[in-house]
Amino acid sequence: METKKLAIIATKGSLDWAYPPFILSSTAAALGYEVEIFFTFYGLQLLRKKLDLQVTPLGNPGMPMPLGMDKWFPVLGTALPGMQSVMTMMMKKKMADKGVAGLEELRELCQEADVKLIACQMTVDLFDMDSADFIDNIEYAGAARFFEFAGESDICLYI
């Protein structure tokens, strides 16, 4: 029986968008899938050694707000200075309280499960990023390299 494949394109570099590619890929790898994640544009933030990610409450009206804030605190209020930091702190606390693994832990789990983490070389060059800022054991490649895998995958997700 042929191994199933999962291909993920990760394009977002915020805390709330960082979890889906790592959770989905680690789960798929645990189920026996061959998995590759292609990190491009802002998604490259997820490969940095030092993660300092914030949530994106503005432009994310589906985000559940604590204390029923979604009923009385308009989405525009999340644009107030300092609100992004407050929302990030609240999200991190809620995740810790619920026992959700941290991003570094999930990322390490993916690497231990042989999930290939691929940094888009064009984006690295475009934004003058330094590969020394990224974690070890990642691959640098272009979209054509990723399409070789994605074209053969059973599932392809854009996150």
Contacts in CASP RR format, 6 or more apart in sequence:
PFRMAT RR
TARGET T0000
AUTHOR 0000-0000-0000
METHOD contacts of the structure
MODEL  1
METKKLAIIATKGSLDWAYPPFILSSTAAALGYEVEIFFTFYGLQLLRKK
LDLQVTPLGNPGMPMPLGMDKWFPVLGTALPGMQSVMTMMMKKKMADKGV
AGLEELRELCQEADVKLIACQMTVDLFDMDSADFIDNIEYAGAARFFEFA
GESDICLYI
3 32 0 8 1.000
3 33 0 8 1.000
3 34 0 8 1.000
4 28 0 8 1.000
4 32 0 8 1.000
4 33 0 8 1.000
4 34 0 8 1.000
4 154 0 8 1.000
4 155 0 8 1.000
5 33 0 8 1.000
5 34 0 8 1.000
5 35 0 8 1.000
5 36 0 8 1.000
5 149 0 8 1.000
5 152 0 8 1.000
5 153 0 8 1.000
5 154 0 8 1.000
5 155 0 8 1.000
6 24 0 8 1.000
6 25 0 8 1.000
6 28 0 8 1.000
6 33 0 8 1.000
6 34 0 8 1.000
6 35 0 8 1.000
6 36 0 8 1.000
6 153 0 8 1.000
6 154 0 8 1.000
6 155 0 8 1.000
6 156 0 8 1.000
6 157 0 8 1.000
7 35 0 8 1.000
7 36 0 8 1.000
7 38 0 8 1.000
7 146 0 8 1.000
7 149 0 8 1.000
7 150 0 8 1.000
7 151 0 8 1.000
7 153 0 8 1.000
7 155 0 8 1.000
7 156 0 8 1.000
7 157 0 8 1.000
8 21 0 8 1.000
8 24 0 8 1.000
8 25 0 8 1.000
8 35 0 8 1.000
8 36 0 8 1.000
8 37 0 8 1.000
8 38 0 8 1.000
8 156 0 8 1.000
8 157 0 8 1.000
8 158 0 8 1.000
8 159 0 8 1.000
9 37 0 8 1.000
9 38 0 8 1.000
9 40 0 8 1.000
9 146 0 8 1.000
9 150 0 8 1.000
9 156 0 8 1.000
9 157 0 8 1.000
9 158 0 8 1.000
9 159 0 8 1.000
10 17 0 8 1.000
10 21 0 8 1.000
10 37 0 8 1.000
10 38 0 8 1.000
10 39 0 8 1.000
10 40 0 8 1.000
10 43 0 8 1.000
10 46 0 8 1.000
10 159 0 8 1.000
11 40 0 8 1.000
11 41 0 8 1.000
11 42 0 8 1.000
11 43 0 8 1.000
11 158 0 8 1.000
11 159 0 8 1.000
12 18 0 8 1.000
12 42 0 8 1.000
12 43 0 8 1.000
12 159 0 8 1.000
13 42 0 8 1.000
13 43 0 8 1.000
13 44 0 8 1.000
13 45 0 8 1.000
13 46 0 8 1.000
13 53 0 8 1.000
14 42 0 8 1.000
14 53 0 8 1.000
14 54 0 8 1.000
14 55 0 8 1.000
14 56 0 8 1.000
15 53 0 8 1.000
15 54 0 8 1.000
15 55 0 8 1.000
15 56 0 8 1.000
15 88 0 8 1.000
15 91 0 8 1.000
15 92 0 8 1.000
15 103 0 8 1.000
16 55 0 8 1.000
16 56 0 8 1.000
16 60 0 8 1.000
16 63 0 8 1.000
16 91 0 8 1.000
17 43 0 8 1.000
17 56 0 8 1.000
17 159 0 8 1.000
18 45 0 8 1.000
18 46 0 8 1.000
18 51 0 8 1.000
18 53 0 8 1.000
18 103 0 8 1.000
19 100 0 8 1.000
19 103 0 8 1.000
19 106 0 8 1.000
20 159 0 8 1.000
21 37 0 8 1.000
21 46 0 8 1.000
21 157 0 8 1.000
21 159 0 8 1.000
22 46 0 8 1.000
22 103 0 8 1.000
22 106 0 8 1.000
22 107 0 8 1.000
22 109 0 8 1.000
22 110 0 8 1.000
23 106 0 8 1.000
24 157 0 8 1.000
24 159 0 8 1.000
25 35 0 8 1.000
25 37 0 8 1.000
25 110 0 8 1.000
25 115 0 8 1.000
26 106 0 8 1.000
26 109 0 8 1.000
26 110 0 8 1.000
26 113 0 8 1.000
26 115 0 8 1.000
28 35 0 8 1.000
28 155 0 8 1.000
29 35 0 8 1.000
29 110 0 8 1.000
29 113 0 8 1.000
29 114 0 8 1.000
29 115 0 8 1.000
30 113 0 8 1.000
33 154 0 8 1.000
35 110 0 8 1.000
35 113 0 8 1.000
35 114 0 8 1.000
35 115 0 8 1.000
35 116 0 8 1.000
36 115 0 8 1.000
36 116 0 8 1.000
36 118 0 8 1.000
36 146 0 8 1.000
36 149 0 8 1.000
36 150 0 8 1.000
37 110 0 8 1.000
37 115 0 8 1.000
37 116 0 8 1.000
37 117 0 8 1.000
37 118 0 8 1.000
38 118 0 8 1.000
38 120 0 8 1.000
38 143 0 8 1.000
38 146 0 8 1.000
38 150 0 8 1.000
39 46 0 8 1.000
39 47 0 8 1.000
39 117 0 8 1.000
39 118 0 8 1.000
39 119 0 8 1.000
39 120 0 8 1.000
40 120 0 8 1.000
40 122 0 8 1.000
40 123 0 8 1.000
40 143 0 8 1.000
41 120 0 8 1.000
41 123 0 8 1.000
44 119 0 8 1.000
44 120 0 8 1.000
44 123 0 8 1.000
44 124 0 8 1.000
44 127 0 8 1.000
44 129 0 8 1.000
44 134 0 8 1.000
45 51 0 8 1.000
45 53 0 8 1.000
46 53 0 8 1.000
46 103 0 8 1.000
46 107 0 8 1.000
47 117 0 8 1.000
47 119 0 8 1.000
47 134 0 8 1.000
47 135 0 8 1.000
47 138 0 8 1.000
48 133 0 8 1.000
48 134 0 8 1.000
48 135 0 8 1.000
49 133 0 8 1.000
49 134 0 8 1.000
49 135 0 8 1.000
50 133 0 8 1.000
51 103 0 8 1.000
51 104 0 8 1.000
53 88 0 8 1.000
53 103 0 8 1.000
54 84 0 8 1.000
54 85 0 8 1.000
54 87 0 8 1.000
54 88 0 8 1.000
55 63 0 8 1.000
55 84 0 8 1.000
55 87 0 8 1.000
55 88 0 8 1.000
55 91 0 8 1.000
56 84 0 8 1.000
57 63 0 8 1.000
57 65 0 8 1.000
57 75 0 8 1.000
57 78 0 8 1.000
57 83 0 8 1.000
57 84 0 8 1.000
57 87 0 8 1.000
58 75 0 8 1.000
58 78 0 8 1.000
58 79 0 8 1.000
58 84 0 8 1.000
59 75 0 8 1.000
61 75 0 8 1.000
62 70 0 8 1.000
63 70 0 8 1.000
64 70 0 8 1.000
65 73 0 8 1.000
66 90 0 8 1.000
66 94 0 8 1.000
77 83 0 8 1.000
78 84 0 8 1.000
78 87 0 8 1.000
95 102 0 8 1.000
101 109 0 8 1.000
107 117 0 8 1.000
107 135 0 8 1.000
110 117 0 8 1.000
111 117 0 8 1.000
111 137 0 8 1.000
116 139 0 8 1.000
116 149 0 8 1.000
117 135 0 8 1.000
117 137 0 8 1.000
117 138 0 8 1.000
117 139 0 8 1.000
118 138 0 8 1.000
118 139 0 8 1.000
118 140 0 8 1.000
118 141 0 8 1.000
118 142 0 8 1.000
118 145 0 8 1.000
118 146 0 8 1.000
119 131 0 8 1.000
119 134 0 8 1.000
119 138 0 8 1.000
119 139 0 8 1.000
119 140 0 8 1.000
119 141 0 8 1.000
120 141 0 8 1.000
120 142 0 8 1.000
120 143 0 8 1.000
120 146 0 8 1.000
121 140 0 8 1.000
121 141 0 8 1.000
121 142 0 8 1.000
122 142 0 8 1.000
122 143 0 8 1.000
123 129 0 8 1.000
124 131 0 8 1.000
124 140 0 8 1.000
131 140 0 8 1.000
150 156 0 8 1.000
END
